[in-house]
Amino acid sequence: MKSQREIHTPQMLRYDDFDDRAETRYLPYLMYFHRADYRSATINTDRLGFRVSHGATERGSVAHPPKGPVRLLAGSSTPFGIGATGDGATMASRLWSRYAPSVPWLNFAGRSHNSMQELLLFLMHRELVPEIDEIVVFSGLNDLALSRLPDAQRGDHGGFFNCGEYFDRMEELRASHRKARRGFGRRAAEPEDEPHVVPPLADRIAYAVDLTTRHLAALRLLAGPSGARITYVLQPLATWVRESGSPEEKAVFGELDDISNFWELYGDIATLESGRRYADALRVACEAHDVRFLDMSPVLAESVTGDDWLYVDRAHFTDHGTEITSRLLAESLGLS
């Protein structure tokens, strides 16, 4: 018997293959990025791993940009287009082909990336897109979700997904190099690990906002010579938009909840109130750094009904959700 996910969102099976952990592509400094030159009816990437965008009459990507100025849609998996039935249905493609087509849009997003990885991705590939008209960073969820990690994993620049595996493997590597020592040079005894206590929500919001704005400030410096305008858009988590979704969302979300620990891990940040608190703090911080800010959740909430099927899961859009969000994004930011 097919699952609700297979019935309602069959394209997600292709994303499961694309995200196969056995095929994870690890890169220096960035940790991980998309599979390169991936081909399917649903998703296609260039030689670097960036997803291909579609305009009305042409296609482009970071490795193969169109001539002249471009606009970049950066962020994590939502602007990357997880959930879209094809490359032409992603947000960058809908902006390029319909809602803001005056300048081509390139998909500059990284699956499962935090704000530091988003910054590094730009730093590592900046030379491939010398003329940048606009940068829209559509993000925010991952930094807040990862703020629950222990201090040792978060470090000074934020934790990243699956970083627990990374630190475990690095400890195994260090152990393999250790030699028995006599006399001087012995390692100091390490304190026993204490149970990790997840910080209060207010502290986690402050932490995520500080990370985000520090990395946005660095992005402004890197993008400054191009004259590109930078806008930070807080992505709309399903539960930040409305408390109850469409019938299709209820069916799929209920099934996903049966096989995941979403509410255990992220229940405190998933409430409507938490989303507003986070957005308010980000707005103040972005204004202080002269970065334009948009909270997409209330904009989307005002434009849909309870029957609009927006999400394939609580973070990623259906084609219909992407279409509405792309239109509202262009209107809200005055993009043409």
Secondary structure, DSSP 4 states (H G I P E B T S, - for coil): ---HHHHH-TTHHHHHHHT-GGG-EEETTTEEEPPTT---SS--B-TTSPBPEE-SS-EE-SSSPPSS-EEEEEESHHHHTTT-SSGGGSHHHHIIIIISTTS-EEEEE-TT--HHHHHHHHHHHGGG---EEEEEEEE-HHHHHHTTS-HHHHTTT---TTHHHHHHHHHHHHHHH-----STTPPPPPPPPPPP-PPPHHHHHHHHHHHHHHHHHHHHHHHGGGT-EEEEEE---HHHH-SS--HHHHHHHHHHHHH--HHHHHTTTSSHHHHHHHHHHHHHHHHHTT-EEEEHHHHHHTT--TT---BSSSSSB-HHHHHHHHHHHHHHHT--
